[in-house]
Amino acid sequence: MPRNPTGNRSSGWLGWLILLIFLLGASLCMAPLCALAQDPQATKANKPVPQAKKTNSSSAGKTTQGTAKRRSSAATKSSPKATPSPGSIGAKGSIQLKQKSEPTSKASSTTSTKGRGQTKKAGQAKRLEPFRAAVVMDAATGHVVYAHDPHKKLVPASLTKMMLVLVVMEKVRAGKLRLSEPVTASERTTGVGGTQIDLKPGESLPLEEMLQAILVRSANDAAATVAEHVAGSQARFVELMNQRARGLGMSDTLFANVHGLPAQNGHDNVSTAYDMAILAKALLRFPEILHWSSQEVAFIRGGSYPIHTTNKLLGRCQGVDGLKTGFVRKAGFNIAATAARQDRRLIAVVMGSPSSETRNHATADLLSRGFNGAEAGSTSVKKWSSQENTRGHYSSSAQLPSQKQPSPGTRS
């Protein structure tokens, strides 16, 4: 049977054509599926969101909120009044933070204000204490008109010099010394420090001028020079001072030097307001004392050298005409003052005042109260409850005038 090459060739091409059509059809069917697989929006629409993604979204929200809270808390702690920083006042978050934190800020502000008020009151209470100890004594009878911690042991400072002057004046009265005799300074007595009249080694002044310099100007070099002149040395004169203190009944007093300056070995002079009042009373037996101590300005070295008093009550407080002031840092401001009114004389000793002005105000007031409210010989006791809280006692039941509040002062 003969071959048909044309028919075989047509069947081959037809097979290839059918295969090509099949491949094209398959390709057209697969195209939408591939597009669907590559479209993310179609994936989200047709597939549920995985749980892990929800969890992460929630955690992110919580983390953001936690960060905001921590920032809010940090801002509140860093600023007591929760005041927004400049540039953020108009932000909604800042305004809400301020509104939420206001109650805390107010409470904190109130507490802070109360604390400052309490501190201020405590400071005022401390400043209102005008002295550590005080005594008002009748100079004629020795009767104590007023006392506040009269036996409290304190540093008398230059009140010490009253004992030096007493010992010298008793020797003058006994004829052992003359006020006109010359007293010569030495190397040992001219460099003692503190207030001085600038004595030079070998310089001589009459004993009377030396005593005036001691009482009026509180001159330490004059005190050391007189002590050495009388007893041969300052140490031996200290022994005379302590012996005389025991004779006067000054049982709480012990002297270590003649001038009252701080001791290098730490053994300072020790006394009390009551003992100093006893000493002042003994000193008033000599008319020369009031003549010298009442001078606001005295002249020594033949009238060429003026010395000004340290007692600022002279001429400012009625009747005050003496006696002696004292100050060192450890002691505070001291004074033994005396005044005479209507044929009556009082002694007021104030020790440990915080300033010279406070001391002077307190001393003037104590003298005024003593003259106005206490009768000589009275035995009744009245507590003094004043603004200064001095916890003292007046020996009179009469109503006393109110005390002036001392104002702060400076060193004289």
C-alpha positions as CSV (number, residue, x, y, z in Angstrom):
1,M,0.0,0.0,0.0
2,P,1.5,3.3,-1.0
3,R,2.6,5.9,1.6
4,N,0.8,9.3,2.1
5,P,3.5,11.7,3.2
6,T,1.2,14.8,3.1
7,G,-1.3,13.2,5.5
8,N,1.4,12.3,8.0
9,R,2.8,15.8,7.8
10,S,-0.7,17.3,8.5
11,S,-1.3,15.0,11.5
12,G,2.0,16.2,13.0
13,W,1.2,19.8,12.7
14,L,-2.2,19.3,14.1
15,G,-0.8,17.6,17.2
16,W,1.6,20.5,17.7
17,L,-1.3,23.0,17.3
18,I,-3.4,21.2,19.9
19,L,-0.5,21.1,22.3
20,L,0.1,24.8,21.8
21,I,-3.6,25.6,22.4
22,F,-3.6,23.5,25.5
23,L,-0.5,25.3,26.9
24,L,-2.1,28.7,26.1
25,G,-5.3,27.8,27.9
26,A,-3.4,26.5,30.9
27,S,-1.4,29.7,31.0
28,L,-4.5,31.9,30.9
29,C,-6.1,29.9,33.7
30,M,-3.0,30.1,36.0
31,A,-2.5,33.9,35.5
32,P,-5.4,35.0,37.9
33,L,-4.2,32.6,40.6
34,C,-0.6,34.0,40.4
35,A,-1.9,37.5,40.6
36,L,-4.1,36.6,43.6
37,A,-1.1,35.0,45.3
38,Q,1.0,38.2,44.8
39,D,-1.7,40.8,45.9
40,P,-1.3,41.5,49.7
41,Q,-4.7,43.3,50.0
42,A,-6.4,40.2,48.6
43,T,-4.5,38.1,51.1
44,K,-5.6,40.2,54.0
45,A,-9.2,40.2,52.7
46,N,-9.3,36.5,52.3
47,K,-7.1,35.3,55.1
48,P,-7.6,36.0,58.9
49,V,-5.0,38.1,60.7
50,P,-2.6,35.9,62.6
51,Q,-2.9,35.9,66.4
52,A,0.7,36.7,66.8
53,K,0.3,40.0,64.9
54,K,-2.6,41.0,67.2
55,T,-0.5,40.3,70.2
56,N,2.3,42.4,68.9
57,S,0.0,45.3,68.1
58,S,-1.5,45.1,71.6
59,S,2.0,45.0,73.2
60,A,3.1,47.9,71.1
61,G,0.1,49.9,72.4
62,K,0.7,49.0,76.0
63,T,4.4,49.8,75.6
64,T,3.6,53.2,74.2
65,Q,1.2,53.9,77.0
66,G,3.7,52.7,79.6
67,T,6.4,55.0,78.2
68,A,4.0,57.9,78.3
69,K,3.1,57.2,81.9
70,R,6.8,56.9,82.9
71,R,7.6,60.2,81.1
72,S,4.6,61.8,82.9
73,S,5.8,60.5,86.3
74,A,9.4,61.6,85.6
75,A,8.2,65.1,84.7
76,T,6.0,65.3,87.8
77,K,9.0,64.3,90.1
78,S,11.4,66.6,88.5
79,S,9.1,69.6,88.9
80,P,7.4,69.9,92.3
81,K,4.7,72.2,90.8
82,A,4.5,70.2,87.5
83,T,5.1,73.4,85.5
84,P,5.3,72.6,81.8
85,S,8.5,73.5,80.1
86,P,8.5,76.5,77.8
87,G,7.3,75.6,74.3
88,S,5.0,72.7,75.6
89,I,2.5,74.7,77.6
90,G,0.0,74.7,74.6
91,A,0.3,70.9,74.1
92,K,-2.7,68.9,75.1
93,G,-0.6,66.4,77.0
94,S,1.2,69.0,79.0
95,I,-2.1,70.7,80.0
96,Q,-3.5,67.4,81.1
97,L,-0.3,66.6,83.1
98,K,-0.6,69.9,84.9
99,Q,-4.2,69.4,85.7
100,K,-3.6,65.9,87.1
101,S,-0.5,66.8,89.1
102,E,-1.9,70.1,90.6
103,P,-3.3,68.5,93.8
104,T,0.1,66.9,94.5
105,S,1.9,70.2,93.7
106,K,-0.4,72.1,96.1
107,A,0.1,69.7,98.9
108,S,3.8,69.7,98.3
109,S,3.8,73.5,98.3
110,T,1.7,73.6,101.5
111,T,4.1,71.2,103.2
112,S,7.1,73.2,102.0
113,T,5.5,76.5,103.2
114,K,4.7,75.0,106.6
115,G,8.3,73.7,106.9
116,R,9.7,77.1,106.1
117,G,7.3,78.7,108.6
118,Q,8.4,76.3,111.4
119,T,12.0,76.9,110.6
120,K,11.4,80.6,110.7
121,K,9.6,80.4,114.0
122,A,12.4,78.3,115.5
123,G,15.0,80.8,114.3
124,Q,12.9,83.7,115.8
125,A,12.6,81.8,119.1
126,K,16.4,81.4,119.2
127,R,17.0,85.1,118.4
128,L,14.5,86.3,121.1
129,E,16.6,84.8,123.9
130,P,18.4,88.0,125.0
131,F,20.9,86.4,127.5
132,R,22.0,83.1,129.0
133,A,22.0,84.4,132.6
134,A,21.1,87.6,134.4
135,V,20.8,89.1,137.9
136,V,19.4,92.4,139.2
137,M,20.6,93.2,142.7
138,D,20.0,96.0,145.2
139,A,23.4,97.6,145.7
140,A,22.7,98.6,149.3
141,T,21.2,95.4,150.7
142,G,22.5,92.7,148.3
143,H,18.8,91.6,147.8
144,V,18.3,89.9,144.4
145,V,15.5,91.6,142.6
146,Y,15.6,89.5,139.5
147,A,17.4,86.3,138.6
148,H,17.6,84.0,135.5
149,D,20.0,81.1,135.8
150,P,22.1,83.1,138.4
151,H,24.5,80.3,139.2
152,K,25.1,79.1,135.6
153,K,28.8,78.9,135.1
154,L,29.9,81.0,132.1
155,V,32.9,82.8,130.8
156,P,33.0,86.3,132.2
157,A,35.4,87.7,129.6
158,S,36.5,91.3,130.5
159,L,34.2,91.4,133.6
160,T,37.3,89.7,135.0
161,K,39.0,93.1,135.2
162,M,36.6,94.2,138.0
163,M,38.4,91.8,140.3
164,L,41.8,93.1,139.3
165,V,40.6,96.7,140.0
166,L,39.0,95.6,143.4
167,V,42.3,94.0,144.6
168,V,44.3,97.1,143.6
169,M,41.8,99.6,145.1
170,E,41.8,97.7,148.4
171,K,45.6,97.9,148.5
172,V,45.3,101.7,147.7
173,R,42.9,102.1,150.6
174,A,45.2,100.1,152.9
175,G,48.1,102.4,152.0
176,K,50.1,99.8,150.1
177,L,49.7,101.5,146.8
178,R,49.3,105.1,145.6
179,L,47.2,106.2,142.6
180,S,49.9,108.6,141.6
181,E,52.8,106.1,141.5
182,P,54.2,105.2,138.1
183,V,53.5,101.8,136.6
184,T,55.9,100.6,133.9
185,A,55.1,98.3,131.0
186,S,57.4,95.4,130.0
187,E,57.9,93.1,127.1
188,R,55.6,90.5,128.8
189,T,52.7,92.9,129.2
190,T,52.6,94.8,125.9
191,G,51.7,92.0,123.5
192,V,48.7,90.4,125.2
193,G,46.4,91.1,122.3
194,G,42.8,92.3,122.2
195,T,41.9,95.9,123.1
196,Q,44.9,97.9,124.2
197,I,46.2,101.4,124.7
198,D,49.3,100.6,122.8
199,L,51.8,100.6,125.7
200,K,55.4,100.4,124.7
201,P,58.0,98.4,126.8
202,G,59.5,100.8,129.3
203,E,56.6,103.3,129.1
204,S,55.2,104.5,132.4
205,L,51.8,105.9,133.3
206,P,50.3,106.7,136.7
207,L,48.4,103.9,138.4
208,E,45.2,106.0,138.2
209,E,45.5,106.3,134.4
210,M,46.1,102.6,134.1
211,L,43.0,101.9,136.1
212,Q,40.9,104.3,134.0
213,A,42.2,102.5,130.8
214,I,41.1,99.2,132.3
215,L,37.6,100.3,133.3
216,V,36.8,102.7,130.5
217,R,38.6,101.1,127.5
218,S,39.0,97.5,128.8
219,A,42.7,97.7,127.9
220,N,44.4,94.3,128.3
221,D,47.9,95.6,128.2
222,A,47.1,98.0,131.1
223,A,45.6,95.1,133.1
224,A,48.7,92.9,132.6
225,T,51.0,95.8,133.4
226,V,49.2,96.6,136.6
227,A,49.1,93.0,137.7
228,E,52.8,92.6,137.2
229,H,53.5,95.8,139.0
230,V,51.5,94.8,142.1
231,A,52.3,91.2,142.4
232,G,55.6,90.7,140.5
233,S,53.9,88.5,137.9
234,Q,50.5,87.9,136.4
235,A,50.3,84.4,137.7
236,R,50.8,85.6,141.3
237,F,48.2,88.3,140.8
238,V,45.7,85.6,139.7
239,E,46.3,83.9,143.0
240,L,45.3,87.2,144.8
241,M,42.2,87.4,142.7
242,N,41.0,83.9,143.5
243,Q,41.8,84.4,147.2
244,R,39.6,87.5,147.2
245,A,36.8,85.8,145.3
246,R,36.7,83.1,148.1
247,G,36.6,85.9,150.7
248,L,33.5,87.5,149.0
249,G,31.7,84.1,148.8
250,M,32.0,83.8,145.0
251,S,31.9,80.0,145.2
252,D,31.4,79.5,141.5
253,T,34.2,81.6,140.3
254,L,37.7,80.6,139.3
255,F,40.2,83.0,137.5
256,A,42.9,81.8,135.2
257,N,44.2,85.2,134.0
258,V,43.9,88.9,134.9
259,H,42.3,90.2,131.7
260,G,39.6,87.7,130.6
261,L,41.1,86.9,127.1
262,P,40.7,83.2,126.0
263,A,43.3,81.0,127.6
264,Q,45.7,79.2,125.2
265,N,45.5,76.0,127.4
266,G,41.7,76.1,127.3
267,H,41.3,76.9,131.0
268,D,39.2,80.0,130.7
269,N,38.0,82.1,133.6
270,V,34.7,80.9,134.9
271,S,32.0,82.7,136.9
272,T,28.3,83.3,137.2
273,A,25.9,86.3,137.0
274,Y,25.3,86.1,140.7
275,D,29.1,86.1,141.6
276,M,29.7,89.1,139.2
277,A,26.9,91.0,141.0
278,I,28.6,90.3,144.3
279,L,31.9,91.6,142.8
280,A,30.2,94.7,141.4
281,K,28.6,95.5,144.8
282,A,32.1,95.2,146.5
283,L,33.6,97.5,143.9
284,L,31.0,100.2,144.5
285,R,32.5,100.8,147.9
286,F,35.1,103.0,146.2
287,P,33.8,106.4,144.9
288,E,36.7,106.6,142.4
289,I,35.2,103.6,140.5
290,L,32.0,105.4,139.5
291,H,34.0,108.6,138.7
292,W,36.1,106.6,136.2
293,S,33.5,104.3,134.8
294,S,30.9,107.0,134.2
295,Q,33.2,108.7,131.6
296,E,32.2,108.3,128.0
297,V,35.7,109.6,127.0
298,A,38.7,109.8,129.3
299,F,42.1,111.3,128.7
300,I,45.4,109.7,129.6
301,R,49.1,110.4,128.8
302,G,48.8,113.9,130.2
303,G,45.5,114.5,128.5
304,S,46.8,113.8,125.0
305,Y,45.4,110.4,124.5
306,P,41.5,110.0,124.5
307,I,40.0,106.6,125.3
308,H,36.3,105.9,124.6
309,T,34.1,103.8,126.8
310,T,32.8,100.4,125.7
311,N,29.7,100.9,127.9
312,K,27.1,102.3,125.4
313,L,24.5,102.6,128.1
314,L,26.2,105.7,129.4
315,G,24.1,108.7,128.5
316,R,21.4,106.5,127.0
317,C,19.9,104.7,130.0
318,Q,18.6,106.8,132.9
319,G,21.0,106.8,135.9
320,V,23.6,104.4,134.4
321,D,27.1,105.4,135.6
322,G,29.2,102.2,135.3
323,L,30.6,99.6,135.4
324,K,32.2,97.2,132.9
325,T,31.5,95.3,129.7
326,G,33.0,92.1,128.3
327,F,33.2,90.1,125.1
328,V,34.9,87.1,123.7
329,R,33.4,84.8,121.1
330,K,33.0,81.9,123.6
331,A,31.3,84.1,126.2
332,G,29.1,86.3,124.1
333,F,28.3,89.9,125.2
334,N,28.4,90.6,129.0
335,I,27.9,93.6,131.1
336,A,27.9,94.6,134.8
337,A,25.9,97.8,134.9
338,T,24.8,100.0,137.7
339,A,22.3,102.8,137.9
340,A,20.9,105.2,140.5
341,R,17.4,106.6,140.6
342,Q,15.6,108.3,143.4
343,D,18.3,107.5,146.0
344,R,18.3,103.9,145.1
345,R,21.0,102.0,143.3
346,L,20.7,98.7,141.4
347,I,23.2,96.4,139.8
348,A,22.3,94.5,136.6
349,V,24.6,91.7,135.3
350,V,23.8,90.2,131.9
351,M,25.9,87.4,130.5
352,G,25.8,85.6,127.1
353,S,23.9,88.0,124.9
354,P,24.1,87.4,121.2
355,S,25.0,91.0,120.4
356,S,26.0,94.2,122.1
357,E,22.7,95.9,121.2
358,T,20.6,93.0,122.5
359,R,22.7,93.1,125.7
360,N,22.1,96.8,126.1
361,H,18.4,96.6,125.4
362,A,18.0,93.8,127.9
363,T,20.1,95.5,130.6
364,A,18.2,98.8,130.3
365,D,14.9,96.9,130.5
366,L,16.0,94.9,133.5
367,L,17.0,98.1,135.3
368,S,13.7,99.8,134.4
369,R,11.7,96.8,135.7
370,G,13.8,96.7,138.8
371,F,13.2,100.3,139.7
372,N,9.5,100.4,138.7
373,G,8.3,97.0,139.9
374,A,10.4,95.8,142.8
375,E,10.6,97.3,146.2
376,A,13.7,97.0,148.3
377,G,13.4,94.3,150.9
378,S,10.5,92.5,149.1
379,T,10.5,88.8,149.5
380,S,7.7,87.7,147.2
381,V,8.6,86.2,143.9
382,K,6.9,86.7,140.6
383,K,7.6,84.8,137.4
384,W,8.4,86.9,134.3
385,S,6.7,85.3,131.3
386,S,7.6,87.7,128.5
387,Q,8.1,87.4,124.7
388,E,11.8,86.7,125.3
389,N,11.0,83.6,127.4
390,T,13.8,84.5,129.9
391,R,12.1,82.3,132.6
392,G,13.3,84.7,135.3
393,H,11.9,85.8,138.6
394,Y,11.2,89.3,140.0
395,S,10.9,89.7,143.7
396,S,7.7,91.7,143.5
397,S,4.1,90.8,142.8
398,A,3.5,94.2,141.2
399,Q,2.5,94.3,137.6
400,L,5.6,94.9,135.5
401,P,5.7,96.8,132.2
402,S,6.1,94.8,129.1
403,Q,9.6,94.3,127.8
404,K,10.9,95.7,124.6
405,Q,11.9,93.2,122.0
406,P,15.7,93.4,121.5
407,S,16.8,94.1,118.0
408,P,19.8,92.3,116.5
409,G,23.1,94.2,116.8
410,T,26.7,94.0,115.9
411,R,29.9,93.7,117.8
412,S,31.0,96.8,119.6
